């Protein structure tokens, strides 16, 4: 190889890169400590980007459907206020959802817990009586059932003591708790301000980032990065929008059906199923389990009917609503959706389930495009398709 100036530069960069890798491998703990410090520093801005992404979805819809209609003269008159007004309306919409949860659902949930404590006390003797009738031919089992005594006052007192112990632990570390609360509040304020700045100046920021990339990277690389970013934004937007709309429709369906058939807790169960439906695949079943338990304390026959209604509505939602609302926006086969949900749950919990489906969809789309490109370059696409059909 000729030792030209460019080749010498590449060799030097390769040597530096190798040294950095060796230093990192031999000092993993220190490198990880530095990474954690950097993550703590940039965390408010990462959170702000996530908040901006969520705010931008309703804001873009409001701005597109309300402020971009009419004559050219009308457009010029409202251009200056379109973005701020759309932002305020989006924040009001998000705040309304939070208010619905905290001031409507949470109080009802508290009343439900109090009612359940009384219902369980009344329901347990009925369970014992039913079990005795079921095992009346087996005296030993009947004697064991009759010997079961539950001290509800002791259970309640144990719960209170547990809460006192937890509260004592928290009060024992007041400084650390206060420090954590202040840190979290500060991070949220910084993230929110950063998010507002992003959504108000998103076009300007996009142009600035493009200029920086074109200044330091080859043109083809910049075009590939922009294509990947566009695909990622489109996939995440379609998935979150469709998932939220589908959850609202499903929760509304349950609320209406439960009101029509006089089921208990219609608002609580409807909102609960709407929120749990945001979790792909398993979410609605979690809501069904909790709803069935709540109704079971009131009326066991209605609980059975609720499970039957859930299965019917779930089939309607899965076969009619979901394909039209979410459609093929994610573009991920069912088997990979299950893989994404499993990986996301193990890495990041519920948030991971929501993030990993569109993330894996982007990876799947890019890899599929790369595979087709390789097959076409090797002129093996037709042969691969024939082997698949056979």
C-alpha positions, 0 to 999 in steps of 0.5 A: 500500500502506498504511504500517501497522505490520505493513507497515513491519515487513515492509519493514524485514525485506526491506531487511535481508535484501537488504543481507545478500544483497548483503554475502554476494555481495560477500564470498563468500570471507569468508562461506565462511570463516565457514561453514567455521568454523561447520561445524567447530564443529558437526561433532561434533554433526552426527556425533553425530546420525548416530550416534544415528540408527544406534544408535536403529534396533536399540535401538528394535527391542530395546526394542519386542520385549523390554521392552514385553511382559507385564503392566502390573506387569511394564512398571512394573518394567522401565521404568527399565532398558528404555532403558539395557539396550536401548542397551547391547545395541545397542552390543554388537551394533554392536561385534560387527560391528566385531570380526567385520570386524577380527578375522576378516576382516582377518587372513584378508585379510592371509593372502589377500594373501600367498597371492596374491603366491605364486599370481600368480607361479605363475599368470603362467607358465600365462598365458604358456603359454596365450597361446603356444598361442593364437598359435602360428600367429603367430611374432612374437606368440609371440616377444614373449610369450616376451620378457616377463620380470617381476621380481617381487622388483623389484616387491615392493621397489618396493612396500616403497619406496613404503610407506617413502616414505609413512611418511617423509612421515607421520613428517616431519609428525608434529605435524600428523598427531598434531594430526589424530588428537587432533582426530578422537578428540576429535570422535568422543568428543563425538559419541558422548556426544551420541549417547548423550544423544539416544537416552536422552532422545529423547522429552524432546528432541522435546517441547522442540523442539516447544515452541520451534517452536510458540513462534516459528513459526505453527502450520501451519508447525510442522505441515508441518515435523513432517510432513516430519521424520516422513517423512524419519525413516521413509524413512531408517529403512526404507531403512537397515534394509532395505538392511542386512538385504538385505546380510546375507541376500545375503552369507549366501547366498554364504557357504553356496553357496561352502561347499557347492560348496567354493569358496575364501575363502567367509567373506572373499567372503561378508562382502565382498559383504555390505558392498559390497551396502550400495552401491545398484545397483553394490555387489554387482558390485564384490564379485563382481569382487573375489571372481572375481579371488581365486578366479581365482588358485586355480582359473579354472574355479571363477571362471567358476562363481562368476560364474554363481552370482553372476548366479543369486543376484543374480536371486533377490535382486533379484526375490524378496528385495529387494522383500520386505525393502526393498519400496516403503519408499523409494518412488522409481522406478528411474530416480530411484534411478540419478540419486540414486546418481550424484549422491551418488557425485559429491558425497559418494562411497559415503556419498552413495550411501546418503544421496541415495536416501532424501533424493531419495525424501523430495523426490520424495514431497513434490513429488508431493504438492504436484503432486497438490494443485495439480492438484486445486485447478485441477480438472485431475487427471482430465484429466492422468490421461486424457492419461497413459492415452492 
